[in-house]
Amino acid sequence: MSRFKLMTPAHLLLFFAFVMSLTFAVWQVLLNNFSIDLANFTGREIGILQSIREIPGFLAFTAIYLLLFVREQTFAFFFLALMCFGIAITGWFPTAMGLYCTTLVMSIGFHYFETVNQSLTLQWIDKENTPQFMGKALAYKSAASLIAFALVWLVMDYFTMSYNFAYISFGVFGLVAVLLMWLACPRFEQAHVQEKKLILRRRYWLYYALTFFSGARRQIFIVFAGFMMVEKFGYSVGQISLLFMINYLFNMLCAPAIGRWIAKVGEKHTLTIEYAGLIIIFSSYALVENATWAAVLYVADHLFFALAIAIKTYFQKIADPKDMASTAGVSFTINHIAAVVIPVILGLLWLYSSALVFFIGAGFALCSLLLSRLIPDTPEPGYEVRWPIQRAHVEDAK
């Protein structure tokens, strides 16, 4: 156990990143095929399921009240374990209602864990090093996901294992890893006592707006781009796993460099490039008829996720350090306002026109592009938005 005394908060955050991604990747890569093959899902059911999955994200603001009774570090361990448990039991319930229920359990763990994990990252890592660290964490996530996709590809295509076996194996592995780390890891103190109440500040409005449209954009990729690959182009579990492997291989190789690049060029330019690219990608999704070109778009779409680090580093630069935990919960709720509604509405629209769904996604990206141009070149408290009348005193915005 002595070697764990040398562990730093950064090491624990990287452990969290690896285990969360390894287990969640299995749930994600199997979902579309599992739901279509065993639960007979159409666009309507997948939309309902994804909306259910996002409800805990919408309620993430309640995490701040739980922190009245439990430390953030313990909170993270518990809900990461709950996510792994939800994944482990998924294969036992191959019906629409069963999948809705297991997804809800998994999602409660995932979203509450991610809320406090974001807060701890912004507290434990210095501002100067945050973009680089987040790039490194994304590389760890990508490596974990790559391992998961490779193993799923092997056990499903070459050993013809069942969905249930895959879900149980990875879910139990995650539970054991979390338990062992919880027993061995020291307690890390936080530099600033966090506010234990909900906080909405006027001067954070641009961060809230970017977060809202980021949630809307994410649904187009997670729900409908992946569903299109299976429903429209007939990709198998093995092919989807290979496609995900390509995605995460690119992220693993590129994410650290992207983190350094964000630190160099700034959040405004980073997000401008991301959203301009997404307008092109979503419009192309609507028109693509070739399975290979669809796969190219899917990989490019996923690569742009790494650039979203810039939203978090922008907030870290403008925020009061005591606001990190509270605002992490609020931002997850804002991010999931669209996420709860969009899958159901667009899932119904999908039955009539899948192309229109992606054109709406391009509209979301356009809104984000316009907002990103309001970020100052050097954001800081009191100068959160780039226009002349905004250089107000921080006190006026509270």
Secondary structure in CASP SS format (residue, H / E / C, confidence):
PFRMAT SS
TARGET T0000
AUTHOR 0000-0000-0000
METHOD secondary structure of the structure
MODEL  1
M C 1.00
S H 1.00
R H 1.00
F H 1.00
K H 1.00
L H 1.00
M C 1.00
T C 1.00
P H 1.00
A H 1.00
H H 1.00
L H 1.00
L H 1.00
L H 1.00
F H 1.00
F H 1.00
A H 1.00
F H 1.00
V H 1.00
M H 1.00
S H 1.00
L H 1.00
T H 1.00
F H 1.00
A H 1.00
V H 1.00
W H 1.00
Q H 1.00
V H 1.00
L H 1.00
L H 1.00
N H 1.00
N H 1.00
F H 1.00
S H 1.00
I H 1.00
D H 1.00
L C 1.00
A C 1.00
N C 1.00
F C 1.00
T C 1.00
G H 1.00
R H 1.00
E H 1.00
I H 1.00
G H 1.00
I H 1.00
L H 1.00
Q H 1.00
S H 1.00
I H 1.00
R H 1.00
E H 1.00
I H 1.00
P H 1.00
G H 1.00
F H 1.00
L C 1.00
A H 1.00
F H 1.00
T H 1.00
A H 1.00
I H 1.00
Y H 1.00
L H 1.00
L C 1.00
L C 1.00
F C 1.00
V C 1.00
R C 1.00
E H 1.00
Q H 1.00
T H 1.00
F H 1.00
A H 1.00
F H 1.00
F H 1.00
F H 1.00
L H 1.00
A H 1.00
L H 1.00
M H 1.00
C H 1.00
F H 1.00
G H 1.00
I H 1.00
A H 1.00
I C 1.00
T H 1.00
G H 1.00
W H 1.00
F C 1.00
P C 1.00
T C 1.00
A H 1.00
M H 1.00
G H 1.00
L H 1.00
Y H 1.00
C H 1.00
T H 1.00
T H 1.00
L H 1.00
V H 1.00
M H 1.00
S H 1.00
I H 1.00
G H 1.00
F H 1.00
H H 1.00
Y H 1.00
F H 1.00
E H 1.00
T H 1.00
V H 1.00
N H 1.00
Q H 1.00
S H 1.00
L H 1.00
T H 1.00
L H 1.00
Q H 1.00
W H 1.00
I C 1.00
D C 1.00
K H 1.00
E H 1.00
N H 1.00
T H 1.00
P H 1.00
Q H 1.00
F H 1.00
M H 1.00
G H 1.00
K H 1.00
A H 1.00
L H 1.00
A H 1.00
Y H 1.00
K H 1.00
S H 1.00
A H 1.00
A H 1.00
S H 1.00
L H 1.00
I H 1.00
A H 1.00
F H 1.00
A H 1.00
L H 1.00
V H 1.00
W H 1.00
L H 1.00
V H 1.00
M H 1.00
D H 1.00
Y H 1.00
F C 1.00
T C 1.00
M C 1.00
S C 1.00
Y H 1.00
N H 1.00
F H 1.00
A H 1.00
Y H 1.00
I H 1.00
S H 1.00
F H 1.00
G H 1.00
V H 1.00
F H 1.00
G H 1.00
L H 1.00
V H 1.00
A H 1.00
V H 1.00
L H 1.00
L H 1.00
M H 1.00
W H 1.00
L H 1.00
A H 1.00
C C 1.00
P C 1.00
R C 1.00
F C 1.00
E C 1.00
Q C 1.00
A C 1.00
H C 1.00
V C 1.00
Q C 1.00
E C 1.00
K C 1.00
K C 1.00
L C 1.00
I C 1.00
L C 1.00
R C 1.00
R H 1.00
R H 1.00
Y H 1.00
W H 1.00
L H 1.00
Y H 1.00
Y H 1.00
A H 1.00
L H 1.00
T H 1.00
F H 1.00
F H 1.00
S H 1.00
G H 1.00
A H 1.00
R H 1.00
R H 1.00
Q H 1.00
I H 1.00
F H 1.00
I H 1.00
V H 1.00
F H 1.00
A H 1.00
G H 1.00
F H 1.00
M H 1.00
M H 1.00
V H 1.00
E H 1.00
K C 1.00
F C 1.00
G C 1.00
Y C 1.00
S C 1.00
V H 1.00
G H 1.00
Q H 1.00
I H 1.00
S H 1.00
L H 1.00
L H 1.00
F H 1.00
M H 1.00
I H 1.00
N H 1.00
Y H 1.00
L H 1.00
F H 1.00
N H 1.00
M H 1.00
L H 1.00
C H 1.00
A H 1.00
P H 1.00
A H 1.00
I H 1.00
G H 1.00
R H 1.00
W H 1.00
I H 1.00
A H 1.00
K H 1.00
V H 1.00
G C 1.00
E H 1.00
K H 1.00
H H 1.00
T H 1.00
L H 1.00
T H 1.00
I H 1.00
E H 1.00
Y H 1.00
A H 1.00
G H 1.00
L H 1.00
I H 1.00
I H 1.00
I H 1.00
F H 1.00
S H 1.00
S H 1.00
Y H 1.00
A H 1.00
L H 1.00
V C 1.00
E C 1.00
N C 1.00
A H 1.00
T H 1.00
W H 1.00
A H 1.00
A H 1.00
V H 1.00
L H 1.00
Y H 1.00
V H 1.00
A H 1.00
D H 1.00
H H 1.00
L H 1.00
F H 1.00
F H 1.00
A H 1.00
L H 1.00
A H 1.00
I H 1.00
A H 1.00
I H 1.00
K H 1.00
T H 1.00
Y H 1.00
F H 1.00
Q H 1.00
K H 1.00
I H 1.00
A C 1.00
D C 1.00
P H 1.00
K H 1.00
D H 1.00
M H 1.00
A H 1.00
S H 1.00
T H 1.00
A H 1.00
G H 1.00
V H 1.00
S H 1.00
F H 1.00
T H 1.00
I H 1.00
N H 1.00
H H 1.00
I H 1.00
A H 1.00
A H 1.00
V H 1.00
V H 1.00
I H 1.00
P H 1.00
V H 1.00
I H 1.00
L H 1.00
G H 1.00
L H 1.00
L H 1.00
W H 1.00
L C 1.00
Y C 1.00
S C 1.00
S H 1.00
A H 1.00
L H 1.00
V H 1.00
F H 1.00
F H 1.00
I H 1.00
G H 1.00
A H 1.00
G H 1.00
F H 1.00
A H 1.00
L H 1.00
C H 1.00
S H 1.00
L H 1.00
L H 1.00
L H 1.00
S H 1.00
R C 1.00
L C 1.00
I C 1.00
P C 1.00
D C 1.00
T C 1.00
P C 1.00
E E 1.00
P C 1.00
G C 1.00
Y E 1.00
E C 1.00
V C 1.00
R C 1.00
W C 1.00
P H 1.00
I H 1.00
Q H 1.00
R C 1.00
A C 1.00
H C 1.00
V H 1.00
E H 1.00
D H 1.00
A H 1.00
K C 1.00
END
